[in-house]
Amino acid sequence: MLVEAIKGHPDAADLYYDLSEKHYRAGDLDGYAKFFHQAFVRKPVVDIGWPVDTPDDSREASLEKNDRARALITRGVRFAPVIAALAITEGQLGREASISRLMDFERFMLRGQLEPPDGTSVADFNGALAEEIKSDLTYYDMPADRSIRRAWRFNALHRTQSPAMRSFLRLLKDTVAGYIAGLPEEPDHPFLAVRPDEFEVGGWAVVSDGRSYHKPHLHPRAWATGVYYVVQPEISRESERGWLRVGPPPKLRDAWEPRLIEPVPGSFVLMPGYFWHETEPMGVDQERICIAFEVRSPELALGDEDGDY
């Protein structure tokens, strides 16, 4: 029945997800991976049908979710939520060596400074970026389908014609190309195995105040993701308020050690799309501006969406 339904609705992602589940239950892992892949490229989701961030699961449930992730990954389905599912279930099962290999901050997290073009100072470049960002903001309160909370966004960076933003995108693409070229050859690692030969970079800017924050999240469409810092609030120079936390989801806080990133103007962090990250409210009336970006393969190319998370 599902096969016939899909013939009439070839872009119906939910039908592909249903079909993949039926193949899994029948023990056909090749079919499971095939139809999951077709579903995901039509409708990338974080919750891939079997939630992975609940710590009170039985060992049997964690083993099943782990087996599902491995079945997909070994058959070439290596999207960010699938790798995240593997990492989290490895954490639930106490497999420290595997966690370390997947959540390898030293190899996979790049931190640095972007050098503005034509000898422009960081202060002048970021000033131009901030002016362009503030020219077109959309406020988000508590959207159910996004991680943003009580903050403003400049959406769809990849579509803008603003000059500072276009310069920023060119710098960012060069940085991403260098990051990809510098990664080690390791074809059996799920992140390294799918590094793109071609890629697109898009994103959105976020303006935050004392109440703003982002829930823990990852980027389902992204092979890699990152943040560039435009304006740093004074409170984050004196404390860790306003810093980015990269680490396991809240209910699995002890699964691996987090990293904290100070929002220094002109600096950036680049990391795999399956790395969970979040911010907390600063609690003071100060401004924080950053640009969140995604690196995508052509298969999950930038479209009309404004940025999911």
Order of alpha helices (4+ residues) and beta strands (2+ residues): alpha-alpha-alpha-alpha-alpha-alpha-alpha-beta-alpha-beta-beta-beta-alpha-beta-beta-beta-alpha-beta-beta-beta-beta-beta
